[in-house]
Every structure is written in C-alpha cells, then in structure tokens.
C-alpha cells in the first residue's frame, strides 16, 4: 500500500471513529499519529488499516450501485 493510499484510508476512517471499539480506536489513533509524523506504516499495521477500511467502508457491488441509481432516478421523475 502506498503512502497516498494509507493517507486516503486514514482520512476516510476518521468519520467512523465513533463506531469503532476501544481497541480499534486506539490502533487507529496510533496510525493517525504515525501519519502526522510522516512515517510509513509497517506491513502488519498496513493490514490492520486495510481491515478497518473494509469493515467500515465496504465496497458496493455493481448491482447495489445500479439499484441506488434507479431509486435516485425514480425520485426525480
């Protein structure tokens, strides 16, 4: 994971801090501190960041996105 990807994922997860457990919050805050110090994350921490990102920001499937798009179009018609 590149430095820019790490930065983007940390920024994305800041909105979900309130939903995290105490352990997740503590780990995430350490990641934020390392980002502020402009340090690269090691592979273990990078994997934890990826897991948190997938947990709180799951990717939508194509079908889900198409359904959302249809609903938005129906609301404006």
C-alpha positions as CSV (number, residue, x, y, z in Angstrom):
1,X,0.0,0.0,0.0
2,X,1.4,3.4,-1.0
3,X,1.8,6.3,1.3
4,X,-1.1,8.1,-0.5
5,X,-3.4,5.1,-0.2
6,X,-2.6,5.0,3.5
7,X,-3.3,8.7,3.9
8,X,-6.7,8.4,2.0
9,X,-7.8,5.4,4.0
10,X,-7.0,7.2,7.3
11,X,-8.9,10.3,6.2
12,X,-11.9,8.1,5.1
13,X,-11.9,6.3,8.5
14,X,-11.9,9.5,10.6
15,X,-15.7,9.8,10.2
16,X,-16.2,6.3,11.6
17,X,-14.1,6.8,14.8
18,X,-17.3,6.9,17.0
19,X,-18.4,3.5,15.7
20,X,-15.0,1.8,16.5
21,X,-14.4,-0.3,19.5
22,X,-12.0,0.9,22.1
23,X,-9.2,-1.4,20.8
24,X,-9.9,-0.3,17.2
25,X,-9.9,3.3,18.2
26,X,-6.6,3.0,20.0
27,X,-4.9,1.3,17.0
28,X,-6.4,3.9,14.6
29,X,-5.2,6.8,16.7
30,X,-1.7,5.3,16.6
31,X,-1.9,5.1,12.8
32,X,-3.0,8.8,12.7
33,X,0.0,9.8,14.9
34,X,2.3,7.9,12.6
35,X,0.7,9.7,9.6
36,X,1.2,13.1,11.2
37,X,4.9,12.2,11.8
38,X,5.0,11.3,8.1
39,X,6.1,7.7,8.8
40,X,5.2,4.8,6.6
41,X,3.2,2.0,8.2
42,X,4.7,-1.4,8.5
43,X,3.0,-4.4,6.8
44,X,1.2,-5.5,10.0
45,X,-0.2,-2.0,10.6
46,X,-1.0,-1.6,7.0
47,X,-3.0,-4.8,7.0
48,X,-4.9,-3.6,10.1
49,X,-5.7,-0.3,8.3
50,X,-6.9,-2.3,5.3
51,X,-9.2,-4.4,7.5
52,X,-10.6,-1.4,9.3
53,X,-11.3,0.3,5.9
54,X,-13.1,-2.8,4.6
55,X,-15.1,-3.2,7.8
56,X,-16.4,0.4,7.9
57,X,-16.3,1.3,4.2
58,X,-17.4,-1.8,2.4
59,X,-17.3,-1.7,-1.4
60,X,-20.7,-1.7,-3.1
61,X,-21.4,-4.3,-5.7
62,X,-22.4,-3.3,-9.2
63,X,-26.0,-4.5,-8.6
64,X,-26.2,-2.4,-5.4
65,X,-25.0,0.7,-7.2
66,X,-27.4,0.2,-10.1
67,X,-30.3,-0.2,-7.7
68,X,-29.3,3.0,-5.9
69,X,-29.0,4.8,-9.3
70,X,-32.5,3.6,-10.3
71,X,-34.0,4.8,-7.0
72,X,-32.4,8.2,-7.4
73,X,-33.8,8.5,-10.9
74,X,-37.3,7.4,-9.8
75,X,-37.3,10.1,-7.1
76,X,-36.6,12.9,-9.6
77,X,-39.1,11.8,-12.2
